[in-house]
Amino acid sequence: MAKPKKTPRPKAQTPKGFRDYFGTEVTHRAEMLSKIAAVYHRYGFDALESSGVETVEALGKFLPDVDRPNEGVFAWQEDSEGDKPGDWLALRYDLTAPLARVYAQHRNDLPMPYRRYAMGPVWRNEKPGPGRFRQFYQCDADTVGAPSVAADAEICAMLADCLEEVGIARGDYVVRVNNRKVLDGAIQVALYGDELTARNDGNHVQNLLDTFVDDIRMSVSEQAHTQILRTIDKFDKVGFVGVSQLLTTGRKDESGAFIEGVGLSTSSAEKVLEFLHARKISNEHTLAALDNLVGQTSIGRQGVDELREIADLLAAQGYGPDRIAIDPSVVRGLGYYTGPVFEAELTFEIKDEKGRARNFGSVAGGGRYDDLVKRFTGQEVPATGVSIGVDRLLAALAAKGRLETEATGPVVVTVMDRDRMADYQAMVAELRQAGIRAEVYLGNPKNFGNQMKYADKRQSPVVVIEGGDEKDRGVVQIKDMVLGAQLAQEASHDEWKERPNQYEVPRADLIKAVRDILDRAS
């Protein structure tokens, strides 16, 4: 009789595109989330925790560069093999689409406007790459029900405050602001400039412009319009030459693969590039340049007016272009934005894996999305918000040397006598009640060397030792692990003898002795 096959052991490996977080990584993220939440709360936003799972229908078709939601999210169908299969469900890919569902579902019980912030993981079923994972944290704040661009200006100011609160210094970041309406106006001019000039007879031109959005297909498809926006959004990566090629005949990327262009004429592409050149030294000069570029397009003029109001509101609060700047190159990839859009960019350089200097880039973004809630209610509900990439921000702070790279472990109380565990637990209780992180060694205490190795691996700053002799004399041995590590690296034998890192203190002085070492270490 053949032996039954053994069930193979599962592989102990993280799924592709995911990662595990340990110790200080988790602590740093929690501290950052706490600081950002404090800023959001200070601005009057309330916390919300929505479900991590939504119906695919509720998420909608808003993933960038994806035609069907279940191609870009982790989705499954309830009772898929049953007689009556259930709903398609998916892990949320951001925190904004769930907000639209929550507001539509509970709008009769929520204040208007509704101001909420949310923090948590999101999941995207996309190809992973260096620094790009399928699960990551977002930290959002949104205002639903406020049509005024004062809400957009407030979001931008709050974003700047969040960056400074977590340790990004002024001069190391800029919040860049644009408006989708300005982009639409510029595209109108690029596509229809010649026709509008030839037919420039007052009201007829205005009528033509006012019907542009509905009639966009008369010379370019709606898909091409979206492609133009996405091409502009690649400006930071490919520059003016790359954008020009992608707007016209196409270009080869770094891998040598050819990317088809949008198919614009050279003259139309030049007008789009002129738009990208419009950022000037001051917000006032940038707005003046945009006025000229959008011409008489009603949608473009409306967008410029909104940007001007945002700039004025921010200036009144002390946020100048050194912190928040009007920048025509900001597009944002998601399709649900309808008005002002903004990104927070870190301006300092880092070295990539090949040692080349690179700007760190964007760590947050958002904008106005007045049509998202309408999918549920049938009525337009104005909304605007921002999403901060927490993992990107943590990486930025680490690159600037503003995060502790080494964790400080707990004080370790060693076990010299198994029968006296109650004494050791009493020491730990005193340390904890004094606000000091501490633990008793709970492994096999037979080998004292293993206890010290454990303390070292735990990066413990202090080890407490109390054998029978110390107990009888009312003292404890204190081993300063921080000083010991310094002496091992730097000190001579004579210096080691002059500065012993282990000494005894009265049992009653345990808390004071430990705290003195912790204070010196910090």
TAWO-V586821 format. One record per residue. N is the residue number from 0. RES is the residue in three letters. PSI is psi in radians with two decimals (999 if undefined). OMEGA is omega in radians with two decimals (* if undefined). Layout:
N_RES_PSI_OMEGA + N_RES_PSI_OMEGA
//
This chain:
0_MET_2.26_-3.10 + 1_ALA_2.47_3.10 + 2_LYS_2.43_3.10 + 3_PRO_2.45_3.14 + 4_LYS_2.41_3.08 + 5_LYS_2.46_3.06 + 6_THR_2.14_-3.11 + 7_PRO_2.48_3.09 + 8_ARG_2.48_3.09 + 9_PRO_2.60_3.10 + 10_LYS_2.30_3.10 + 11_ALA_1.41_3.14 + 12_GLN_2.57_3.12 + 13_THR_2.40_3.10 + 14_PRO_2.62_-3.12 + 15_LYS_2.28_3.12 + 16_GLY_0.02_3.12 + 17_PHE_2.93_3.11 + 18_ARG_2.85_3.09 + 19_ASP_2.61_-3.14 + 20_TYR_2.39_-3.07 + 21_PHE_2.70_2.90 + 22_GLY_-1.92_-3.04 + 23_THR_-0.51_3.12 + 24_GLU_-0.78_3.12 + 25_VAL_-0.72_-3.14 + 26_THR_-0.80_3.14 + 27_HIS_-0.71_3.13 + 28_ARG_-0.76_3.14 + 29_ALA_-0.72_3.13 + 30_GLU_-0.72_3.13 + 31_MET_-0.78_3.12 + 32_LEU_-0.68_3.13 + 33_SER_-0.73_3.14 + 34_LYS_-0.75_3.13 + 35_ILE_-0.74_3.12 + 36_ALA_-0.64_3.13 + 37_ALA_-0.69_3.09 + 38_VAL_-0.82_3.11 + 39_TYR_-0.78_-3.12 + 40_HIS_-0.68_3.13 + 41_ARG_-0.52_3.11 + 42_TYR_0.02_3.07 + 43_GLY_0.25_3.13 + 44_PHE_2.54_3.12 + 45_ASP_2.63_-3.13 + 46_ALA_2.58_3.05 + 47_LEU_2.33_2.99 + 48_GLU_1.88_3.10 + 49_SER_2.94_-3.11 + 50_SER_2.52_3.05 + 51_GLY_-0.22_-3.14 + 52_VAL_2.34_3.09 + 53_GLU_2.81_2.97 + 54_THR_2.57_3.11 + 55_VAL_-0.63_3.12 + 56_GLU_-0.71_-3.13 + 57_ALA_-0.60_-3.14 + 58_LEU_-0.63_3.08 + 59_GLY_3.06_-3.06 + 60_LYS_1.19_-3.05 + 61_PHE_0.11_3.05 + 62_LEU_2.43_3.14 + 63_PRO_2.32_3.04 + 64_ASP_0.43_3.12 + 65_VAL_2.22_-3.10 + 66_ASP_-0.69_-3.11 + 67_ARG_2.34_-3.07 + 68_PRO_-0.66_-3.06 + 69_ASN_0.03_2.99 + 70_GLU_-0.34_-3.08 + 71_GLY_-0.01_3.14 + 72_VAL_2.92_3.04 + 73_PHE_1.85_-2.99 + 74_ALA_2.70_3.09 + 75_TRP_2.78_-3.13 + 76_GLN_2.27_3.11 + 77_GLU_2.36_3.10 + 78_ASP_0.83_-3.02 + 79_SER_-0.45_-3.12 + 80_GLU_0.11_3.14 + 81_GLY_3.08_3.13 + 82_ASP_-0.60_3.14 + 83_LYS_1.48_3.14 + 84_PRO_2.54_-3.09 + 85_GLY_-2.78_-3.09 + 86_ASP_2.67_2.92 + 87_TRP_2.22_3.12 + 88_LEU_2.75_-3.14 + 89_ALA_2.60_2.94 + 90_LEU_2.42_-3.10 + 91_ARG_2.46_3.13 + 92_TYR_-0.24_2.98 + 93_ASP_-3.06_-3.13 + 94_LEU_-0.02_-3.09 + 95_THR_-0.83_3.11 + 96_ALA_-0.74_3.06 + 97_PRO_-0.59_3.10 + 98_LEU_-0.74_3.13 + 99_ALA_-0.73_3.11 + 100_ARG_-0.78_-3.13 + 101_VAL_-0.79_-3.12 + 102_TYR_-0.77_3.14 + 103_ALA_-0.62_-3.09 + 104_GLN_-0.62_-3.00 + 105_HIS_0.30_-2.99 + 106_ARG_-0.48_-3.13 + 107_ASN_-0.31_-3.12 + 108_ASP_-0.09_-3.07 + 109_LEU_2.61_3.07 + 110_PRO_2.75_3.12 + 111_MET_2.00_0.02 + 112_PRO_2.74_3.08 + 113_TYR_2.16_-3.08 + 114_ARG_2.00_-3.09 + 115_ARG_2.68_2.94 + 116_TYR_2.67_-3.11 + 117_ALA_2.55_-3.14 + 118_MET_2.45_3.08 + 119_GLY_3.11_-3.12 + 120_PRO_2.61_3.00 + 121_VAL_2.80_-3.02 + 122_TRP_2.35_3.09 + 123_ARG_2.22_-3.12 + 124_ASN_1.19_-3.09 + 125_GLU_2.88_3.13 + 126_LYS_2.13_3.13 + 127_PRO_2.80_3.10 + 128_GLY_-3.03_3.13 + 129_PRO_2.08_-3.14 + 130_GLY_0.08_-3.10 + 131_ARG_1.95_-3.06 + 132_PHE_2.83_-3.12 + 133_ARG_-0.23_3.02 + 134_GLN_2.28_3.12 + 135_PHE_2.88_-3.07 + 136_TYR_2.47_2.97 + 137_GLN_2.78_-3.06 + 138_CYS_1.71_-2.93 + 139_ASP_2.69_2.94 + 140_ALA_2.35_-3.08 + 141_ASP_2.61_3.00 + 142_THR_2.09_-3.13 + 143_VAL_2.22_3.08 + 144_GLY_0.23_3.13 + 145_ALA_1.84_-3.10 + 146_PRO_-0.35_-3.07 + 147_SER_2.48_3.08 + 148_VAL_-0.07_2.99 + 149_ALA_-0.55_3.09 + 150_ALA_-0.67_3.10 + 151_ASP_-0.73_3.12 + 152_ALA_-0.70_3.13 + 153_GLU_-0.73_3.11 + 154_ILE_-0.74_-3.14 + 155_CYS_-0.76_3.12 + 156_ALA_-0.74_3.14 + 157_MET_-0.66_3.10 + 158_LEU_-0.77_3.10 + 159_ALA_-0.74_3.12 + 160_ASP_-0.68_3.13 + 161_CYS_-0.76_-3.13 + 162_LEU_-0.74_-3.13 + 163_GLU_-0.59_-3.13 + 164_GLU_-0.64_-3.10 + 165_VAL_-0.08_3.03 + 166_GLY_0.17_3.05 + 167_ILE_2.02_-3.04 + 168_ALA_2.69_3.00 + 169_ARG_2.42_-3.04 + 170_GLY_-0.34_3.10 + 171_ASP_0.00_-3.13 + 172_TYR_2.82_2.94 + 173_VAL_2.37_3.03 + 174_VAL_2.03_-3.07 + 175_ARG_2.32_-3.01 + 176_VAL_2.37_3.03 + 177_ASN_-2.99_-3.14 + 178_ASN_2.24_3.13 + 179_ARG_-0.52_3.14 + 180_LYS_-0.64_3.07 + 181_VAL_-0.72_3.10 + 182_LEU_-0.77_3.13 + 183_ASP_-0.71_3.11 + 184_GLY_-0.73_3.14 + 185_ALA_-0.67_3.11 + 186_ILE_-0.67_3.06 + 187_GLN_-0.85_-3.12 + 188_VAL_-0.72_-3.13 + 189_ALA_-0.69_-3.06 + 190_LEU_-0.57_-2.98 + 191_TYR_0.20_-3.06 + 192_GLY_-0.82_-3.10 + 193_ASP_-0.75_-3.11 + 194_GLU_-0.69_-3.13 + 195_LEU_-0.63_3.11 + 196_THR_-0.73_-3.12 + 197_ALA_-0.47_-3.04 + 198_ARG_0.52_-3.07 + 199_ASN_1.40_3.14 + 200_ASP_0.97_2.99 + 201_GLY_-2.06_-3.01 + 202_ASN_-0.53_-3.13 + 203_HIS_-0.72_3.11 + 204_VAL_-0.77_-3.12 + 205_GLN_-0.70_3.11 + 206_ASN_-0.73_3.12 + 207_LEU_-0.74_-3.13 + 208_LEU_-0.72_-3.09 + 209_ASP_-0.45_-3.13 + 210_THR_0.16_-3.04 + 211_PHE_-0.81_-3.04 + 212_VAL_-0.72_3.13 + 213_ASP_-0.44_-3.01 + 214_ASP_0.40_-2.99 + 215_ILE_-0.40_-3.07 + 216_ARG_-0.05_-3.03 + 217_MET_-0.38_3.04 + 218_SER_-0.12_3.12 + 219_VAL_2.43_-3.08 + 220_SER_2.79_3.09 + 221_GLU_-0.58_3.09 + 222_GLN_-0.69_3.11 + 223_ALA_-0.63_3.09 + 224_HIS_-0.79_3.10 + 225_THR_-0.66_3.12 + 226_GLN_-0.63_3.10 + 227_ILE_-0.78_3.13 + 228_LEU_-0.75_-3.12 + 229_ARG_-0.53_3.09 + 230_THR_-0.77_3.08 + 231_ILE_-0.66_-3.12 + 232_ASP_-0.31_3.13 + 233_LYS_0.12_-3.06 + 234_PHE_-0.75_-3.11 + 235_ASP_-0.47_-3.09 + 236_LYS_-0.69_-2.99 + 237_VAL_-0.19_3.10 + 238_GLY_-3.08_-3.07 + 239_PHE_-0.75_-3.12 + 240_VAL_-0.79_3.14 + 241_GLY_-0.74_3.11 + 242_VAL_-0.75_3.13 + 243_SER_-0.76_3.13 + 244_GLN_-0.73_-3.11 + 245_LEU_-0.48_3.10 + 246_LEU_-0.40_-3.06 + 247_THR_-1.72_-2.98 + 248_THR_-0.32_-3.14 + 249_GLY_3.07_-3.10 + 250_ARG_2.85_3.02 + 251_LYS_2.36_3.09 + 252_ASP_-3.04_-3.04 + 253_GLU_-0.45_3.14 + 254_SER_-0.13_-3.11 + 255_GLY_-0.09_3.12 + 256_ALA_2.46_-3.12 + 257_PHE_2.30_3.12 + 258_ILE_2.14_-3.13 + 259_GLU_2.47_3.09 + 260_GLY_2.98_3.13 + 261_VAL_-0.54_3.12 + 262_GLY_0.30_3.09 + 263_LEU_2.74_3.01 + 264_SER_2.84_3.14 + 265_THR_-0.71_-3.12 + 266_SER_-0.70_3.11 + 267_SER_-0.72_3.12 + 268_ALA_-0.66_3.13 + 269_GLU_-0.61_3.12 + 270_LYS_-0.63_3.06 + 271_VAL_-0.73_3.12 + 272_LEU_-0.63_3.08 + 273_GLU_-0.63_3.08 + 274_PHE_-0.74_3.14 + 275_LEU_-0.46_3.12 + 276_HIS_-0.02_-2.93 + 277_ALA_-0.23_-3.14 + 278_ARG_2.22_-3.11 + 279_LYS_-3.03_-3.08 + 280_ILE_-0.70_-3.11 + 281_SER_2.77_3.07 + 282_ASN_-0.63_-3.13 + 283_GLU_-0.78_-3.14 + 284_HIS_-0.64_3.10 + 285_THR_-0.77_-3.14 + 286_LEU_-0.67_3.10 + 287_ALA_-0.71_3.11 + 288_ALA_-0.69_3.12 + 289_LEU_-0.63_3.07 + 290_ASP_-0.79_-3.13 + 291_ASN_-0.63_-3.05 + 292_LEU_-0.66_-3.10 + 293_VAL_-0.19_3.08 + 294_GLY_-2.30_-3.09 + 295_GLN_0.23_3.13 + 296_THR_2.21_-3.06 + 297_SER_-0.71_-3.13 + 298_ILE_-0.67_3.12 + 299_GLY_-0.76_3.13 + 300_ARG_-0.69_3.11 + 301_GLN_-0.72_3.12 + 302_GLY_-0.74_3.12 + 303_VAL_-0.71_3.11 + 304_ASP_-0.69_3.12 + 305_GLU_-0.71_3.08 + 306_LEU_-0.68_3.13 + 307_ARG_-0.72_3.11 + 308_GLU_-0.72_3.11 + 309_ILE_-0.78_-3.14 + 310_ALA_-0.71_3.14 + 311_ASP_-0.75_-3.13 + 312_LEU_-0.69_3.13 + 313_LEU_-0.70_3.12 + 314_ALA_-0.65_3.14 + 315_ALA_-0.43_3.13 + 316_GLN_0.02_3.11 + 317_GLY_0.23_3.11 + 318_TYR_1.75_-3.13 + 319_GLY_-3.12_-3.11 + 320_PRO_-0.23_3.03 + 321_ASP_-0.36_3.13 + 322_ARG_-0.74_-3.12 + 323_ILE_2.02_-3.01 + 324_ALA_2.51_3.00 + 325_ILE_2.18_-3.06 + 326_ASP_1.92_-3.09 + 327_PRO_-0.26_-3.08 + 328_SER_-0.13_-3.14 + 329_VAL_2.17_-3.12 + 330_VAL_-0.85_-2.99 + 331_ARG_2.27_-2.99 + 332_GLY_-0.55_-3.04 + 333_LEU_2.49_-3.02 + 334_GLY_-0.10_-3.04 + 335_TYR_0.01_3.14 + 336_TYR_2.42_-3.05 + 337_THR_-0.14_-3.08 + 338_GLY_-2.24_3.12 + 339_PRO_2.42_3.05 + 340_VAL_2.63_-3.08 + 341_PHE_2.68_3.09 + 342_GLU_2.54_3.00 + 343_ALA_2.08_-3.11 + 344_GLU_2.32_3.02 + 345_LEU_2.25_-2.94 + 346_THR_-0.09_-3.12 + 347_PHE_2.82_-3.11 + 348_GLU_2.60_3.00 + 349_ILE_2.96_3.08 + 350_LYS_2.30_3.08 + 351_ASP_-3.06_-3.06 + 352_GLU_-0.31_3.11 + 353_LYS_0.15_3.10 + 354_GLY_0.16_-3.13 + 355_ARG_2.53_3.13 + 356_ALA_2.31_3.12 + 357_ARG_2.50_2.95 + 358_ASN_2.51_-3.08 + 359_PHE_-0.75_3.05 + 360_GLY_-2.79_-2.98 + 361_SER_2.46_3.07 + 362_VAL_-0.07_-3.13 + 363_ALA_2.74_3.11 + 364_GLY_2.87_3.13 + 365_GLY_-2.85_-3.14 + 366_GLY_-3.00_-3.13 + 367_ARG_2.37_-3.11 + 368_TYR_1.34_-3.01 + 369_ASP_-0.17_-3.07 + 370_ASP_-0.05_-2.99 + 371_LEU_-0.79_-3.14 + 372_VAL_-0.47_-3.12 + 373_LYS_-0.50_3.11 + 374_ARG_-0.54_-3.11 + 375_PHE_-0.66_-2.98 + 376_THR_-0.35_-3.06 + 377_GLY_-0.09_3.14 + 378_GLN_2.44_-3.14 + 379_GLU_2.25_3.10 + 380_VAL_2.00_-3.11 + 381_PRO_2.50_3.13 + 382_ALA_2.62_3.08 + 383_THR_2.60_-3.12 + 384_GLY_3.09_-3.11 + 385_VAL_2.62_3.07 + 386_SER_2.21_-3.14 + 387_ILE_2.24_3.07 + 388_GLY_1.75_-3.02 + 389_VAL_-0.76_-3.11 + 390_ASP_-0.67_3.10 + 391_ARG_-0.73_3.13 + 392_LEU_-0.73_3.11 + 393_LEU_-0.72_3.11 + 394_ALA_-0.64_3.12 + 395_ALA_-0.78_3.14 + 396_LEU_-0.66_3.09 + 397_ALA_-0.70_3.13 + 398_ALA_-0.52_3.12 + 399_LYS_0.02_3.14 + 400_GLY_0.50_-3.08 + 401_ARG_0.23_3.04 + 402_LEU_2.49_3.05 + 403_GLU_2.16_-3.11 + 404_THR_-0.38_3.13 + 405_GLU_2.34_3.14 + 406_ALA_2.67_2.99 + 407_THR_2.02_-3.09 + 408_GLY_-3.04_-3.13 + 409_PRO_2.77_2.91 + 410_VAL_2.33_-3.13 + 411_VAL_2.15_3.04 + 412_VAL_2.05_-3.10 + 413_THR_2.83_-3.13 + 414_VAL_1.93_-3.14 + 415_MET_-0.33_-3.10 + 416_ASP_1.99_-3.11 + 417_ARG_-0.60_-3.05 + 418_ASP_-0.15_-3.11 + 419_ARG_0.54_-3.13 + 420_MET_-0.59_3.13 + 421_ALA_-0.65_3.11 + 422_ASP_-0.75_-3.12 + 423_TYR_-0.69_3.09 + 424_GLN_-0.58_3.09 + 425_ALA_-0.69_3.08 + 426_MET_-0.82_-3.12 + 427_VAL_-0.70_3.12 + 428_ALA_-0.72_3.11 + 429_GLU_-0.79_3.14 + 430_LEU_-0.78_-3.13 + 431_ARG_-0.71_3.12 + 432_GLN_-0.41_3.08 + 433_ALA_0.07_3.11 + 434_GLY_0.29_-3.12 + 435_ILE_2.28_3.12 + 436_ARG_2.21_-3.04 + 437_ALA_2.74_3.09 + 438_GLU_2.72_3.00 + 439_VAL_2.49_3.07 + 440_TYR_2.13_-3.05 + 441_LEU_0.15_3.04 + 442_GLY_-2.89_3.11 + 443_ASN_2.00_-3.03 + 444_PRO_0.04_-3.03 + 445_LYS_-0.74_-3.11 + 446_ASN_1.88_-3.11 + 447_PHE_-0.55_3.12 + 448_GLY_-0.63_3.10 + 449_ASN_-0.56_3.10 + 450_GLN_-0.69_3.13 + 451_MET_-0.64_3.08 + 452_LYS_-0.68_3.11 + 453_TYR_-0.81_3.14 + 454_ALA_-0.67_3.13 + 455_ASP_-0.76_3.13 + 456_LYS_-0.55_3.11 + 457_ARG_-0.03_-3.11 + 458_GLN_0.77_-3.13 + 459_SER_2.34_3.12 + 460_PRO_-0.43_-3.06 + 461_VAL_2.44_2.99 + 462_VAL_2.34_3.13 + 463_VAL_2.30_-3.09 + 464_ILE_2.24_3.07 + 465_GLU_1.74_3.04 + 466_GLY_-3.02_-3.12 + 467_GLY_-0.70_-3.14 + 468_ASP_-0.80_3.13 + 469_GLU_-0.69_3.13 + 470_LYS_-0.77_-3.12 + 471_ASP_-0.61_-3.11 + 472_ARG_-0.06_3.10 + 473_GLY_0.58_3.14 + 474_VAL_2.95_2.99 + 475_VAL_2.66_3.05 + 476_GLN_2.32_3.10 + 477_ILE_2.14_3.10 + 478_LYS_1.99_-3.14 + 479_ASP_1.74_-3.08 + 480_MET_-0.51_3.13 + 481_VAL_-0.86_3.12 + 482_LEU_-0.69_3.13 + 483_GLY_-0.71_3.12 + 484_ALA_-0.67_3.12 + 485_GLN_-0.78_-3.12 + 486_LEU_-0.65_-3.14 + 487_ALA_-0.54_-3.11 + 488_GLN_-0.60_-2.90 + 489_GLU_-0.53_-2.89 + 490_ALA_2.64_2.99 + 491_SER_3.03_-3.14 + 492_HIS_-0.73_-3.14 + 493_ASP_-0.74_3.12 + 494_GLU_-0.63_3.12 + 495_TRP_-0.74_-3.14 + 496_LYS_-0.60_-3.12 + 497_GLU_-0.45_-3.09 + 498_ARG_1.21_-3.12 + 499_PRO_2.45_-3.13 + 500_ASN_0.12_3.05 + 501_GLN_2.30_-3.09 + 502_TYR_2.89_3.14 + 503_GLU_2.62_3.10 + 504_VAL_2.76_3.06 + 505_PRO_2.49_-3.14 + 506_ARG_-0.60_-3.12 + 507_ALA_-0.35_-3.11 + 508_ASP_0.25_-3.08 + 509_LEU_-0.88_-3.07 + 510_ILE_-0.80_-3.12 + 511_LYS_-0.74_-3.10 + 512_ALA_-0.74_3.14 + 513_VAL_-0.76_-3.11 + 514_ARG_-0.62_3.11 + 515_ASP_-0.75_3.14 + 516_ILE_-0.77_-3.14 + 517_LEU_-0.67_3.12 + 518_ASP_-0.72_3.12 + 519_ARG_-0.66_-3.11 + 520_ALA_-0.55_-3.12 + 521_SER_999_*
//
